[in-house]
């Protein structure tokens, strides 16, 4: 059945970007009435999806956080979204015919098993605080919730939907809306829902897409990495922790007499800087406990973790992204999915759409990058020594609200700018990660980042072979 603008929508979870009666108090503490009034004066209103027609509110931009972008980029995978490059339109001899978006959920509260509160308790066990930067702990209370999307993350998700419409809105119609899937964690579903509301608002509600499929994370699927026999990067990230953390432990124990700080607490205390800053939308006092050098060490900790968890440093990392890559190939070519890893043929998977958006977690995105051959630098990451000139940087690859966009294009001639619109039309592919055009030498791309569609498909031999037996190693 052809999609229409009235497709039934699934209920949104924690869709907090819109201020209605139930959410006004939640956001009031961090916003001034003047800001709300200014947004209203600009006409920045949005109506939620058709399943909640009475939910009207004011659109608010994701606010500044009180730190320069350079500092926020030191927060690794906990960095808020920033473009890694400037979006470059395709050559004039090309037109975009299909777009596939893979996006990480927006900024969230810590995971339930992150134990940030435990690290705080170890610091609060001190008998005396000797450093003025620690005085805030005298009446400090840990207030972070767990797991779910926060308002800032919802706002950046909304903005991502706006950007998608403004860039690719010409591809959709009432009978050809974006097809949207989400992994089932509430923060992912919330992100997808906010994206749809942003897309709808940008179209002035000519198009009101909905989340079409929510895929359970209780089983293996193409939007959630899973490989029980794979290492998870703990060994390598702890090796790096043992390099940079002991001196911080020593300093904090001197500054907080009697504190029960351990090596494993250091990354947690560092991470409280971004988590509290983004959650409360003002600088966390924990940020003042550490130096730039120490935040650089934190950033490398995240880089190492991702590299050895589902990246190239794990022999069973890339295979966890194979299922999605095979679905991508299916959409690009219009042929049925050929995959024996994570694809579930019982779920709706229509072909022939012009815009697809899938919402997931950063570990799955890293696995997809690795399966595709992106960010494949000659030198791996040394877990005992930081490479200041490394190309593998989590804050550029998978910040909160990160997105990979795969554009399929129809081009005349070779697709380059100096081609006139003569000759046969040919299909090409290019990939952008956080707006940065990827080089893709592995499929013959030039400086314009264009691969022929056939060249791209042929380059994905690892995925097309369902991981060359690696998937079976995950379970046997």
C-alpha positions as CSV (number, residue, x, y, z in Angstrom):
1,X,0.0,0.0,0.0
2,X,1.4,3.4,-0.9
3,X,2.2,5.6,2.1
4,X,0.1,8.7,2.7
5,X,0.2,11.7,4.9
6,X,-2.3,10.0,7.2
7,X,-0.4,6.9,8.0
8,X,-1.0,5.8,11.6
9,X,1.6,7.1,13.9
10,X,3.1,5.3,16.9
11,X,2.9,7.1,20.3
12,X,5.9,9.3,21.1
13,X,7.9,8.7,24.3
14,X,9.3,11.7,26.2
15,X,8.9,14.0,23.2
16,X,9.9,17.1,25.1
17,X,10.9,19.6,22.5
18,X,7.4,21.0,22.4
19,X,6.2,22.9,25.4
20,X,2.6,22.0,26.3
21,X,0.8,22.1,29.6
22,X,2.6,19.0,30.8
23,X,6.1,20.1,29.9
24,X,6.1,23.9,30.7
25,X,7.1,23.4,34.3
26,X,9.8,20.9,33.3
27,X,11.6,23.5,31.1
28,X,10.8,26.6,33.1
29,X,13.8,26.4,35.4
30,X,16.3,26.7,32.5
31,X,14.5,29.2,30.3
32,X,13.5,32.8,30.6
33,X,10.0,34.0,29.7
34,X,11.6,36.4,27.3
35,X,13.1,33.6,25.3
36,X,9.8,31.8,25.0
37,X,8.1,35.1,24.0
38,X,10.8,35.8,21.4
39,X,10.4,32.3,19.9
40,X,6.6,32.8,19.8
41,X,7.0,36.2,18.1
42,X,9.0,34.6,15.3
43,X,6.1,32.2,14.7
44,X,8.2,29.2,15.8
45,X,5.2,27.0,16.7
46,X,4.9,23.3,16.1
47,X,2.0,20.8,16.2
48,X,2.7,17.2,17.2
49,X,1.8,14.3,15.1
50,X,-1.7,13.6,14.1
51,X,-2.1,11.0,16.9
52,X,-1.9,14.0,19.4
53,X,-3.6,16.9,17.6
54,X,-4.2,18.9,20.7
55,X,-0.5,19.1,21.7
56,X,0.7,22.5,20.7
57,X,3.7,24.3,21.9
58,X,6.6,26.7,21.3
59,X,9.7,25.6,19.4
60,X,12.9,26.3,21.2
61,X,16.4,26.2,19.8
62,X,19.0,24.0,21.5
63,X,20.6,26.5,23.9
64,X,24.3,27.4,24.3
65,X,26.0,25.5,27.1
66,X,28.4,28.1,28.4
67,X,31.6,26.5,26.9
68,X,33.4,27.1,23.6
69,X,32.8,24.5,20.9
70,X,36.5,23.4,21.2
71,X,35.9,22.4,24.8
72,X,32.6,20.6,24.1
73,X,34.4,18.5,21.4
74,X,36.7,17.2,24.2
75,X,33.8,15.2,25.6
76,X,34.1,12.4,23.1
77,X,30.9,10.5,22.4
78,X,29.2,12.7,25.1
79,X,29.7,15.8,23.0
80,X,26.6,17.6,21.7
81,X,26.1,17.5,18.0
82,X,28.3,19.8,15.9
83,X,28.8,19.5,12.1
84,X,32.2,17.9,11.4
85,X,32.3,19.8,8.1
86,X,30.3,22.2,5.9
87,X,27.7,20.4,3.8
88,X,28.6,20.6,0.1
89,X,25.8,20.2,-2.4
90,X,26.4,17.6,-5.1
91,X,27.8,18.6,-8.5
92,X,25.4,20.6,-10.7
93,X,25.3,17.7,-13.2
94,X,23.8,15.5,-10.4
95,X,20.4,15.3,-8.7
96,X,19.7,13.5,-5.5
97,X,17.2,10.7,-5.9
98,X,17.3,8.9,-2.6
99,X,18.6,9.7,1.0
100,X,19.3,7.2,3.8
101,X,19.9,8.7,7.2
102,X,21.3,6.7,10.2
103,X,21.2,8.8,13.3
104,X,22.2,8.4,16.9
105,X,19.8,9.3,19.7
106,X,20.0,12.8,21.1
107,X,21.7,13.7,24.4
108,X,20.5,11.6,27.3
109,X,21.0,11.1,31.0
110,X,23.7,8.5,32.0
111,X,23.0,4.8,31.7
112,X,21.8,3.1,34.8
113,X,25.0,1.1,35.1
114,X,27.4,4.0,34.6
115,X,27.8,4.4,38.4
116,X,28.5,8.1,38.3
117,X,26.7,8.5,41.6
118,X,29.1,5.9,43.1
119,X,32.1,8.0,42.1
120,X,30.5,11.1,43.6
121,X,29.9,9.2,46.9
122,X,33.6,8.2,47.0
123,X,34.5,11.9,46.6
124,X,31.9,13.0,49.2
125,X,33.5,10.7,51.7
126,X,36.1,13.3,52.3
127,X,36.5,14.8,55.7
128,X,37.8,18.1,54.4
129,X,37.9,19.9,51.0
130,X,41.1,21.9,50.7
131,X,40.7,23.2,47.1
132,X,38.1,25.9,46.5
133,X,37.1,24.1,43.3
134,X,35.7,21.4,45.5
135,X,33.7,23.6,47.9
136,X,30.5,23.1,45.9
137,X,30.5,19.5,47.2
138,X,29.7,20.7,50.7
139,X,26.0,20.8,49.8
140,X,26.0,18.9,46.5
141,X,23.3,16.5,45.6
142,X,23.4,14.1,42.6
143,X,20.4,14.9,40.5
144,X,20.9,13.1,37.2
145,X,18.2,10.7,36.1
146,X,18.9,7.6,34.0
147,X,18.8,6.6,30.4
148,X,16.1,8.8,28.9
149,X,16.4,11.7,26.4
150,X,16.9,15.1,28.0
151,X,15.3,18.4,26.6
152,X,18.6,19.5,25.0
153,X,18.7,16.1,23.1
154,X,15.1,16.5,22.1
155,X,15.8,19.9,20.7
156,X,18.8,18.8,18.7
157,X,16.7,15.9,17.3
158,X,14.0,18.4,16.3
159,X,16.6,20.5,14.6
160,X,17.9,17.4,12.7
161,X,14.4,16.9,11.3
162,X,14.2,20.5,10.3
163,X,17.6,20.2,8.5
164,X,16.5,17.0,6.7
165,X,13.4,18.7,5.4
166,X,15.1,21.8,4.2
167,X,17.8,19.8,2.5
168,X,15.8,16.9,1.1
169,X,12.1,18.0,1.3
170,X,11.9,18.0,-2.5
171,X,12.1,14.2,-2.4
172,X,8.9,13.7,-0.4
173,X,5.2,14.0,-1.2
174,X,2.0,13.2,0.6
175,X,2.2,9.8,-1.0
176,X,5.9,9.3,-0.5
177,X,6.7,10.2,3.1
178,X,10.0,9.3,4.9
179,X,10.0,5.8,6.2
180,X,11.2,5.8,9.8
181,X,12.5,3.1,12.1
182,X,13.9,3.2,15.6
183,X,15.5,0.8,18.0
184,X,13.2,0.3,21.0
185,X,15.1,2.1,23.8
186,X,12.9,5.0,24.9
187,X,15.6,7.6,24.2
188,X,15.9,6.3,20.6
189,X,12.1,6.3,20.0
190,X,12.0,9.8,21.6
191,X,14.7,11.0,19.2
192,X,12.9,9.6,16.2
193,X,9.6,11.2,17.3
194,X,11.2,14.6,17.8
195,X,12.8,14.3,14.4
196,X,9.4,13.7,12.8
197,X,8.0,16.8,14.6
198,X,10.9,18.9,13.4
199,X,10.5,17.6,9.8
200,X,6.7,18.3,10.0
201,X,7.2,21.8,11.4
202,X,9.8,22.7,8.7
203,X,7.2,21.7,6.1
204,X,4.6,23.8,7.8
205,X,2.7,20.5,8.3
206,X,2.3,19.7,4.7
207,X,4.1,16.5,5.5
208,X,3.6,14.7,8.9
209,X,5.8,11.6,9.0
210,X,5.6,9.2,11.8
211,X,7.7,6.4,13.3
212,X,6.7,3.4,11.2
213,X,8.7,0.6,12.9
214,X,10.1,0.2,16.4
215,X,12.5,-2.7,16.5
216,X,12.9,-4.6,19.8
217,X,16.3,-4.5,21.3
218,X,15.6,-7.7,23.1
219,X,16.7,-9.6,20.0
220,X,19.4,-9.2,17.4
221,X,18.5,-6.5,14.8
222,X,20.0,-4.1,12.4
223,X,19.7,-1.1,14.6
224,X,21.4,-2.5,17.7
225,X,24.8,-4.0,17.9
226,X,24.9,-7.5,19.4
227,X,27.7,-10.1,19.5
228,X,27.9,-12.0,22.8
229,X,31.4,-13.4,22.1
230,X,32.9,-10.1,21.1
231,X,35.2,-8.1,23.4
232,X,33.7,-4.8,24.5
233,X,36.8,-2.6,24.7
234,X,37.1,-2.7,28.4
235,X,40.6,-4.1,28.5
236,X,42.0,-1.4,26.2
237,X,40.1,1.6,27.7
238,X,41.3,0.5,31.2
239,X,44.8,0.3,29.9
240,X,44.5,4.0,28.9
241,X,42.8,4.8,32.2
242,X,45.8,3.3,34.1
243,X,48.0,5.7,32.1
244,X,46.3,9.0,32.9
245,X,44.1,8.5,35.9
246,X,46.6,7.7,38.8
247,X,48.0,11.3,38.9
248,X,44.4,12.6,39.1
249,X,43.5,10.2,41.9
250,X,46.6,11.5,43.8
251,X,45.7,15.1,43.3
252,X,42.0,14.7,44.3
253,X,42.9,12.7,47.4
254,X,45.2,15.5,48.5
255,X,42.5,18.1,47.7
256,X,39.7,16.1,49.4
257,X,41.2,14.6,52.5
258,X,39.7,11.2,53.3
259,X,38.1,10.7,49.9
260,X,37.8,7.1,48.7
261,X,38.6,7.9,45.1
262,X,39.7,5.0,42.9
263,X,41.1,4.8,39.4
264,X,37.8,3.7,37.9
265,X,36.1,6.8,39.4
266,X,38.1,9.3,37.3
267,X,36.4,8.8,34.0
268,X,33.0,9.0,35.7
269,X,33.9,12.2,37.4
270,X,35.2,13.7,34.2
271,X,32.0,12.6,32.4
272,X,29.9,14.4,34.9
273,X,31.1,17.6,33.3
274,X,29.3,17.0,30.0
275,X,26.3,15.1,31.5
276,X,25.4,17.8,34.0
277,X,26.2,20.6,31.7
278,X,23.9,19.3,28.9
279,X,21.2,18.1,31.3
280,X,21.0,21.4,33.3
281,X,22.1,23.6,30.3
282,X,24.7,25.5,32.3
283,X,28.4,24.6,33.2
284,X,28.7,21.9,35.7
285,X,31.0,22.6,38.7
286,X,32.7,19.3,38.0
287,X,34.2,20.8,34.8
288,X,36.4,23.0,37.1
289,X,38.1,20.0,38.7
290,X,40.1,19.0,35.6
291,X,42.6,20.5,33.2
292,X,42.4,20.7,29.4
293,X,45.0,18.0,29.3
294,X,42.9,15.8,31.4
295,X,39.8,16.3,29.3
296,X,42.0,15.4,26.3
297,X,42.7,12.2,28.0
298,X,39.0,11.7,28.6
299,X,38.4,12.2,24.9
300,X,41.0,9.6,24.0
301,X,39.4,7.2,26.5
302,X,36.2,7.4,24.4
303,X,38.1,7.0,21.1
304,X,39.8,3.9,22.4
305,X,36.6,2.4,23.7
306,X,34.8,2.8,20.4
307,X,37.7,1.6,18.4
308,X,38.0,-1.6,20.3
309,X,34.3,-2.2,21.0
310,X,32.7,-2.2,17.6
311,X,35.4,-0.6,15.5
312,X,38.4,-1.9,13.6
313,X,40.3,-2.8,16.8
314,X,37.8,-5.7,17.4
315,X,37.8,-8.6,15.0
316,X,34.1,-9.0,15.7
317,X,33.3,-5.3,15.7
318,X,32.5,-4.6,12.0
319,X,30.2,-7.6,11.6
320,X,27.8,-6.1,14.0
321,X,27.0,-3.4,11.3
322,X,26.7,-5.8,8.4
323,X,23.0,-6.2,8.6
324,X,22.4,-2.5,8.3
325,X,24.8,-2.2,5.4
326,X,22.9,-5.0,3.5
327,X,19.6,-3.1,4.1
328,X,21.3,0.0,2.8
329,X,22.4,-1.8,-0.4
330,X,18.8,-3.1,-0.8
331,X,17.3,0.4,-0.6
332,X,19.9,1.9,-3.0
333,X,19.4,-0.8,-5.6
334,X,15.7,-1.5,-5.1
335,X,16.4,-5.2,-4.7
336,X,15.4,-7.5,-1.8
337,X,17.7,-7.7,1.2
338,X,20.4,-10.4,1.0
339,X,21.6,-10.9,4.5
340,X,22.0,-13.8,6.9
341,X,23.0,-11.8,10.0
342,X,20.6,-9.3,11.7
343,X,17.9,-8.4,9.1
344,X,14.4,-9.5,10.2
345,X,12.3,-10.2,7.1
346,X,9.1,-10.3,9.1
347,X,9.3,-6.5,9.7
348,X,8.0,-3.9,7.3
349,X,10.9,-2.9,4.9
350,X,9.5,-1.1,1.8
351,X,11.6,-0.4,-1.2
352,X,11.2,2.5,-3.6
353,X,11.0,5.3,-1.0
354,X,13.1,8.4,-1.5
355,X,13.9,9.2,2.1
356,X,14.6,6.7,4.9
357,X,15.6,7.6,8.5
358,X,16.8,5.1,11.1
359,X,17.5,5.9,14.7
360,X,20.0,3.9,16.8
361,X,23.0,4.0,19.2
362,X,26.6,5.1,18.6
363,X,28.0,1.6,19.0
364,X,25.9,0.4,16.1
365,X,27.0,3.4,14.0
366,X,30.6,2.7,14.7
367,X,30.1,-1.0,13.6
368,X,28.4,0.3,10.4
369,X,31.3,2.7,9.7
370,X,33.7,-0.2,10.1
371,X,31.8,-2.7,8.0
372,X,31.6,-0.1,5.2
373,X,35.2,0.9,5.3
374,X,34.9,4.4,6.6
375,X,37.5,6.0,9.0
376,X,39.9,3.1,8.2
377,X,43.2,4.7,8.9
378,X,46.5,2.8,8.5
379,X,47.4,3.2,12.1
380,X,45.2,1.7,14.9
381,X,44.8,3.3,18.3
382,X,47.5,2.6,20.9
383,X,45.7,2.1,24.2
384,X,48.8,3.1,26.1
385,X,49.8,6.2,24.2
386,X,47.7,9.0,22.7
387,X,48.2,9.9,19.1
388,X,47.5,13.7,18.9
389,X,47.1,13.5,15.1
390,X,44.7,10.5,15.0
391,X,41.8,10.5,12.5
392,X,39.6,8.3,14.7
393,X,37.9,10.8,17.0
394,X,34.6,9.9,18.6
395,X,33.4,13.5,19.0
396,X,33.5,13.9,15.2
397,X,32.1,10.5,14.4
398,X,29.4,9.8,17.0
399,X,28.5,12.8,19.2
400,X,24.9,12.9,20.5
401,X,22.6,13.2,17.5
402,X,25.3,12.1,15.1
403,X,24.2,11.2,11.6
404,X,25.4,9.4,8.6
405,X,23.7,10.3,5.3
406,X,24.0,8.3,2.2
407,X,22.8,10.1,-0.9
408,X,22.0,8.3,-4.1
409,X,22.4,10.6,-7.2
410,X,21.6,10.5,-10.8
411,X,24.4,12.2,-12.8
412,X,25.2,13.0,-16.3
413,X,28.7,12.1,-17.6
414,X,31.2,11.5,-14.8
415,X,29.2,13.6,-12.3
416,X,31.9,16.3,-11.9
417,X,31.2,20.0,-11.9
418,X,32.8,20.6,-15.3
419,X,30.5,18.1,-17.1
420,X,27.7,19.5,-19.1
421,X,24.4,17.7,-18.9
422,X,25.0,15.4,-21.9
423,X,25.6,11.8,-22.3
424,X,24.0,8.9,-20.4
425,X,22.7,9.2,-16.9
426,X,24.4,7.1,-14.3
427,X,23.7,6.4,-10.6
428,X,26.2,7.4,-8.0
429,X,26.5,7.3,-4.2
430,X,28.2,9.6,-1.7
431,X,28.4,9.5,2.1
432,X,28.5,12.3,4.7
433,X,29.1,11.8,8.4
434,X,27.9,14.9,10.4
435,X,28.0,16.8,7.1
436,X,31.6,15.9,6.4
437,X,32.0,14.3,3.0
438,X,33.7,11.0,3.2
439,X,36.6,10.2,0.8
440,X,35.6,6.6,0.0
441,X,38.7,5.7,-2.0
442,X,37.6,2.0,-1.4
443,X,35.0,2.4,-4.2
444,X,36.9,4.7,-6.5
445,X,35.7,8.1,-5.3
446,X,37.5,11.2,-6.4
447,X,37.7,14.5,-4.6
448,X,34.0,14.9,-5.1
449,X,33.3,11.8,-3.0
450,X,31.2,10.2,-5.7
451,X,31.3,6.4,-6.3
452,X,29.2,4.8,-8.9
453,X,26.4,2.9,-7.3
454,X,27.7,-0.4,-8.8
455,X,31.2,0.5,-7.5
456,X,29.9,1.1,-4.0
457,X,27.9,-2.1,-3.9
458,X,30.9,-4.1,-5.2
459,X,33.1,-2.5,-2.5
460,X,30.9,-3.9,0.2
461,X,32.0,-7.5,-0.3
462,X,32.4,-8.1,3.5
463,X,28.7,-7.2,4.1
464,X,27.4,-8.9,1.0
465,X,29.1,-12.1,2.3
466,X,27.4,-11.6,5.6
467,X,30.7,-11.0,7.4
468,X,32.7,-13.9,5.9
469,X,31.8,-16.2,8.8
470,X,32.4,-13.6,11.6
471,X,28.7,-13.4,12.5
472,X,28.7,-17.1,13.4
473,X,31.7,-16.5,15.7
474,X,29.5,-14.1,17.7
475,X,27.4,-17.0,18.9
476,X,29.4,-20.2,18.5
